[in-house]
Amino acid sequence: MEYLKNEVVAVLVIKTLEGLEAKIKNLVAKDFKVIEVTLRTECALDAIKFIKKTFPQLKVGAGTILTKEQLNICIENNADFGVAPGLNQEIVKLAQQNNFDFIPGIATASEIEAAMSLGLNLVKVFPAKVLGGVDFIKAVSGPYHMMKFMPTGGVSEADYNDYLSLPTVYCVGGTWMNK
């Protein structure tokens, strides 16, 4: 997932396709290269398809994948990657079987070890701010220095560079750019 390295992923909750093209053009003008569309709305999959068709230079992921069915639908709709707030081993294995870039979430050392046992080297830290933010990642990076992290959940424009300055932080996700 080299395309995620040192990137800020713009996490979008799309409620309607109206105005989506202008919103994405604005993000592209601000040099965003990776978009995550959350699956919390009825038009999320249509938004993913639209963004991929209209802005082929962007990498477009699907967020909050909670079921195998959602994962399969995202793969069928050509999402570039998927993320989840938690670590569901069945979903991870299905993503691996389909050669689909998938980043499950962790909140504990035990979950990091579970991710490692599945052969993963990149996990989402969620909710990063509630877990302790930069300090949490610094603490778990000692024993888990081989793991790379994607903090989301409370990451802001004011502190995203603090996260990206850590050697184990691969990328960050945030919503502040939508305002």
Short mmCIF file of the C-alpha atoms (twelve columns), coordinates in Angstrom:
data_MODEL
# 
_entry.id   MODEL 
# 
loop_
_atom_site.group_PDB 
_atom_site.id 
_atom_site.type_symbol 
_atom_site.label_atom_id 
_atom_site.label_alt_id 
_atom_site.label_comp_id 
_atom_site.label_asym_id 
_atom_site.label_seq_id 
_atom_site.Cartn_x 
_atom_site.Cartn_y 
_atom_site.Cartn_z 
_atom_site.pdbx_PDB_model_num 
ATOM 1   C CA . MET A 1   0.000   0.000   0.000   1 
ATOM 2   C CA . GLU A 2   2.743   2.343   -0.977  1 
ATOM 3   C CA . TYR A 3   0.122   4.853   -2.173  1 
ATOM 4   C CA . LEU A 4   -0.791  5.507   1.494   1 
ATOM 5   C CA . LYS A 5   2.724   6.250   2.739   1 
ATOM 6   C CA . ASN A 6   2.896   9.674   4.439   1 
ATOM 7   C CA . GLU A 7   -0.549  10.577  3.127   1 
ATOM 8   C CA . VAL A 8   -3.438  12.293  4.832   1 
ATOM 9   C CA . VAL A 9   -6.542  10.323  3.917   1 
ATOM 10  C CA . ALA A 10  -9.612  12.527  3.558   1 
ATOM 11  C CA . VAL A 11  -12.431 10.622  5.265   1 
ATOM 12  C CA . LEU A 12  -15.777 11.574  3.755   1 
ATOM 13  C CA . VAL A 13  -19.347 10.878  4.820   1 
ATOM 14  C CA . ILE A 14  -21.272 11.410  1.581   1 
ATOM 15  C CA . LYS A 15  -25.000 11.959  2.092   1 
ATOM 16  C CA . THR A 16  -25.780 12.925  -1.500  1 
ATOM 17  C CA . LEU A 17  -23.976 12.889  -4.822  1 
ATOM 18  C CA . GLU A 18  -25.021 16.489  -5.369  1 
ATOM 19  C CA . GLY A 19  -21.958 18.691  -5.091  1 
ATOM 20  C CA . LEU A 20  -19.605 15.708  -4.819  1 
ATOM 21  C CA . GLU A 21  -17.588 16.602  -7.909  1 
ATOM 22  C CA . ALA A 22  -16.878 20.101  -6.577  1 
ATOM 23  C CA . LYS A 23  -15.947 18.697  -3.164  1 
ATOM 24  C CA . ILE A 24  -13.462 16.241  -4.714  1 
ATOM 25  C CA . LYS A 25  -12.034 18.924  -7.024  1 
ATOM 26  C CA . ASN A 26  -11.432 21.057  -3.939  1 
ATOM 27  C CA . LEU A 27  -9.601  18.184  -2.214  1 
ATOM 28  C CA . VAL A 28  -7.515  17.502  -5.336  1 
ATOM 29  C CA . ALA A 29  -6.604  21.204  -5.515  1 
ATOM 30  C CA . LYS A 30  -5.364  20.888  -1.924  1 
ATOM 31  C CA . ASP A 31  -3.184  17.942  -3.051  1 
ATOM 32  C CA . PHE A 32  -5.183  15.109  -1.467  1 
ATOM 33  C CA . LYS A 33  -4.500  11.852  -3.282  1 
ATOM 34  C CA . VAL A 34  -6.381  9.339   -1.139  1 
ATOM 35  C CA . ILE A 35  -10.065 9.451   -0.204  1 
ATOM 36  C CA . GLU A 36  -11.973 7.163   2.131   1 
ATOM 37  C CA . VAL A 37  -15.741 7.061   1.722   1 
ATOM 38  C CA . THR A 38  -17.545 5.761   4.783   1 
ATOM 39  C CA . LEU A 39  -20.242 3.172   4.195   1 
ATOM 40  C CA . ARG A 40  -22.666 4.930   6.542   1 
ATOM 41  C CA . THR A 41  -24.956 6.313   3.841   1 
ATOM 42  C CA . GLU A 42  -27.106 4.839   1.099   1 
ATOM 43  C CA . CYS A 43  -25.126 6.543   -1.659  1 
ATOM 44  C CA . ALA A 44  -21.645 5.572   -0.425  1 
ATOM 45  C CA . LEU A 45  -21.029 2.919   -3.088  1 
ATOM 46  C CA . ASP A 46  -22.310 5.223   -5.821  1 
ATOM 47  C CA . ALA A 47  -19.937 7.881   -4.487  1 
ATOM 48  C CA . ILE A 48  -16.998 5.466   -4.663  1 
ATOM 49  C CA . LYS A 49  -17.869 4.557   -8.258  1 
ATOM 50  C CA . PHE A 50  -18.311 8.219   -9.218  1 
ATOM 51  C CA . ILE A 51  -15.014 9.322   -7.679  1 
ATOM 52  C CA . LYS A 52  -13.094 6.441   -9.266  1 
ATOM 53  C CA . LYS A 53  -14.597 7.191   -12.702 1 
ATOM 54  C CA . THR A 54  -14.297 10.981  -12.553 1 
ATOM 55  C CA . PHE A 55  -10.952 11.184  -10.730 1 
ATOM 56  C CA . PRO A 56  -8.980  8.089   -11.816 1 
ATOM 57  C CA . GLN A 57  -5.765  9.506   -10.337 1 
ATOM 58  C CA . LEU A 58  -7.164  9.179   -6.810  1 
ATOM 59  C CA . LYS A 59  -7.055  6.110   -4.603  1 
ATOM 60  C CA . VAL A 60  -10.509 5.551   -3.154  1 
ATOM 61  C CA . GLY A 61  -11.154 3.404   -0.132  1 
ATOM 62  C CA . ALA A 62  -14.235 2.206   1.663   1 
ATOM 63  C CA . GLY A 63  -14.505 2.826   5.369   1 
ATOM 64  C CA . THR A 64  -16.155 1.088   8.202   1 
ATOM 65  C CA . ILE A 65  -16.259 -2.369  6.618   1 
ATOM 66  C CA . LEU A 66  -17.949 -4.473  9.280   1 
ATOM 67  C CA . THR A 67  -19.136 -7.569  7.383   1 
ATOM 68  C CA . LYS A 68  -17.911 -9.980  4.751   1 
ATOM 69  C CA . GLU A 69  -20.807 -8.857  2.577   1 
ATOM 70  C CA . GLN A 70  -19.652 -5.241  2.755   1 
ATOM 71  C CA . LEU A 71  -16.123 -6.310  1.899   1 
ATOM 72  C CA . ASN A 72  -17.319 -8.249  -1.152  1 
ATOM 73  C CA . ILE A 73  -19.439 -5.320  -2.335  1 
ATOM 74  C CA . CYS A 74  -16.469 -2.948  -1.994  1 
ATOM 75  C CA . ILE A 75  -14.265 -5.301  -3.987  1 
ATOM 76  C CA . GLU A 76  -16.971 -5.625  -6.664  1 
ATOM 77  C CA . ASN A 77  -17.246 -1.832  -6.840  1 
ATOM 78  C CA . ASN A 78  -13.483 -1.468  -7.386  1 
ATOM 79  C CA . ALA A 79  -12.576 0.267   -4.147  1 
ATOM 80  C CA . ASP A 80  -8.786  0.474   -3.902  1 
ATOM 81  C CA . PHE A 81  -8.703  -0.404  -0.213  1 
ATOM 82  C CA . GLY A 82  -10.878 -0.886  2.828   1 
ATOM 83  C CA . VAL A 83  -10.639 -0.018  6.504   1 
ATOM 84  C CA . ALA A 84  -12.453 -1.129  9.626   1 
ATOM 85  C CA . PRO A 85  -12.631 0.155   13.187  1 
ATOM 86  C CA . GLY A 86  -11.889 -3.286  14.618  1 
ATOM 87  C CA . LEU A 87  -10.008 -6.482  13.881  1 
ATOM 88  C CA . ASN A 88  -12.330 -9.146  12.480  1 
ATOM 89  C CA . GLN A 89  -10.136 -12.089 11.495  1 
ATOM 90  C CA . GLU A 90  -12.685 -13.490 9.024   1 
ATOM 91  C CA . ILE A 91  -12.825 -10.211 7.121   1 
ATOM 92  C CA . VAL A 92  -9.026  -9.910  7.141   1 
ATOM 93  C CA . LYS A 93  -8.654  -13.435 5.737   1 
ATOM 94  C CA . LEU A 94  -11.278 -12.808 3.052   1 
ATOM 95  C CA . ALA A 95  -9.515  -9.597  2.018   1 
ATOM 96  C CA . GLN A 96  -6.209  -11.473 1.843   1 
ATOM 97  C CA . GLN A 97  -7.790  -14.225 -0.286  1 
ATOM 98  C CA . ASN A 98  -8.992  -11.532 -2.693  1 
ATOM 99  C CA . ASN A 99  -5.680  -9.607  -2.706  1 
ATOM 100 C CA . PHE A 100 -7.603  -6.584  -1.445  1 
ATOM 101 C CA . ASP A 101 -5.769  -3.935  0.566   1 
ATOM 102 C CA . PHE A 102 -7.457  -3.917  3.957   1 
ATOM 103 C CA . ILE A 103 -6.563  -2.085  7.161   1 
ATOM 104 C CA . PRO A 104 -8.335  -3.358  10.269  1 
ATOM 105 C CA . GLY A 105 -8.494  -1.289  13.433  1 
ATOM 106 C CA . ILE A 106 -6.813  -1.907  16.768  1 
ATOM 107 C CA . ALA A 107 -7.061  -0.364  20.213  1 
ATOM 108 C CA . THR A 108 -4.903  -2.711  22.316  1 
ATOM 109 C CA . ALA A 109 -1.577  -4.521  22.310  1 
ATOM 110 C CA . SER A 110 -3.430  -7.836  22.077  1 
ATOM 111 C CA . GLU A 111 -5.136  -6.686  18.885  1 
ATOM 112 C CA . ILE A 112 -1.764  -5.640  17.431  1 
ATOM 113 C CA . GLU A 113 -0.487  -9.150  18.147  1 
ATOM 114 C CA . ALA A 114 -3.612  -10.666 16.566  1 
ATOM 115 C CA . ALA A 115 -2.971  -8.536  13.474  1 
ATOM 116 C CA . MET A 116 0.646   -9.678  13.375  1 
ATOM 117 C CA . SER A 117 -0.472  -13.320 13.618  1 
ATOM 118 C CA . LEU A 118 -2.516  -12.695 10.447  1 
ATOM 119 C CA . GLY A 119 0.578   -11.411 8.650   1 
ATOM 120 C CA . LEU A 120 -0.454  -7.749  8.761   1 
ATOM 121 C CA . ASN A 121 2.051   -4.917  9.057   1 
ATOM 122 C CA . LEU A 122 -0.362  -1.951  8.867   1 
ATOM 123 C CA . VAL A 123 -3.315  -1.342  11.184  1 
ATOM 124 C CA . LYS A 124 -5.692  1.504   11.862  1 
ATOM 125 C CA . VAL A 125 -5.533  2.999   15.375  1 
ATOM 126 C CA . PHE A 126 -9.103  3.879   16.251  1 
ATOM 127 C CA . PRO A 127 -10.201 6.034   17.962  1 
ATOM 128 C CA . ALA A 128 -6.701  7.483   18.098  1 
ATOM 129 C CA . LYS A 129 -7.371  10.575  20.199  1 
ATOM 130 C CA . VAL A 130 -9.427  8.706   22.810  1 
ATOM 131 C CA . LEU A 131 -6.706  6.048   23.066  1 
ATOM 132 C CA . GLY A 132 -4.069  8.667   23.873  1 
ATOM 133 C CA . GLY A 133 -3.127  9.947   20.430  1 
ATOM 134 C CA . VAL A 134 0.558   10.401  19.715  1 
ATOM 135 C CA . ASP A 135 1.487   9.159   23.205  1 
ATOM 136 C CA . PHE A 136 -0.387  5.879   22.684  1 
ATOM 137 C CA . ILE A 137 1.361   5.257   19.380  1 
ATOM 138 C CA . LYS A 138 4.755   6.111   20.880  1 
ATOM 139 C CA . ALA A 139 4.093   3.648   23.711  1 
ATOM 140 C CA . VAL A 140 3.033   0.718   21.518  1 
ATOM 141 C CA . SER A 141 5.752   1.476   18.964  1 
ATOM 142 C CA . GLY A 142 8.397   0.342   21.449  1 
ATOM 143 C CA . PRO A 143 7.468   -3.323  21.535  1 
ATOM 144 C CA . TYR A 144 5.702   -3.229  18.149  1 
ATOM 145 C CA . HIS A 145 8.254   -1.210  16.191  1 
ATOM 146 C CA . MET A 146 7.695   -3.454  13.174  1 
ATOM 147 C CA . MET A 147 4.000   -2.479  12.915  1 
ATOM 148 C CA . LYS A 148 2.871   0.559   10.944  1 
ATOM 149 C CA . PHE A 149 -0.107  2.605   12.087  1 
ATOM 150 C CA . MET A 150 -2.885  4.652   10.485  1 
ATOM 151 C CA . PRO A 151 -4.389  6.802   13.248  1 
ATOM 152 C CA . THR A 152 -7.944  8.032   12.720  1 
ATOM 153 C CA . GLY A 153 -10.634 9.274   15.036  1 
ATOM 154 C CA . GLY A 154 -9.870  12.664  16.514  1 
ATOM 155 C CA . VAL A 155 -6.847  13.398  14.322  1 
ATOM 156 C CA . SER A 156 -7.048  17.082  13.422  1 
ATOM 157 C CA . GLU A 157 -5.452  19.681  11.219  1 
ATOM 158 C CA . ALA A 158 -3.634  20.939  14.310  1 
ATOM 159 C CA . ASP A 159 -1.950  17.612  15.153  1 
ATOM 160 C CA . TYR A 160 -1.745  15.388  12.052  1 
ATOM 161 C CA . ASN A 161 1.902   16.330  11.503  1 
ATOM 162 C CA . ASP A 162 2.693   15.220  15.076  1 
ATOM 163 C CA . TYR A 163 1.404   11.768  14.107  1 
ATOM 164 C CA . LEU A 164 3.179   11.701  10.743  1 
ATOM 165 C CA . SER A 165 6.472   12.597  12.439  1 
ATOM 166 C CA . LEU A 166 6.460   9.236   14.243  1 
ATOM 167 C CA . PRO A 167 8.471   6.546   12.411  1 
ATOM 168 C CA . THR A 168 5.742   3.934   12.863  1 
ATOM 169 C CA . VAL A 169 2.918   6.124   11.538  1 
ATOM 170 C CA . TYR A 170 2.390   5.253   7.884   1 
ATOM 171 C CA . CYS A 171 -0.512  7.632   7.175   1 
ATOM 172 C CA . VAL A 172 -3.365  9.394   8.982   1 
ATOM 173 C CA . GLY A 173 -7.060  9.784   8.323   1 
ATOM 174 C CA . GLY A 174 -9.213  12.741  9.180   1 
ATOM 175 C CA . THR A 175 -12.384 14.643  8.485   1 
ATOM 176 C CA . TRP A 176 -11.292 18.239  9.159   1 
ATOM 177 C CA . MET A 177 -10.774 18.995  5.471   1 
ATOM 178 C CA . ASN A 178 -14.510 18.547  4.808   1 
ATOM 179 C CA . LYS A 179 -15.465 21.696  6.680   1 
# 
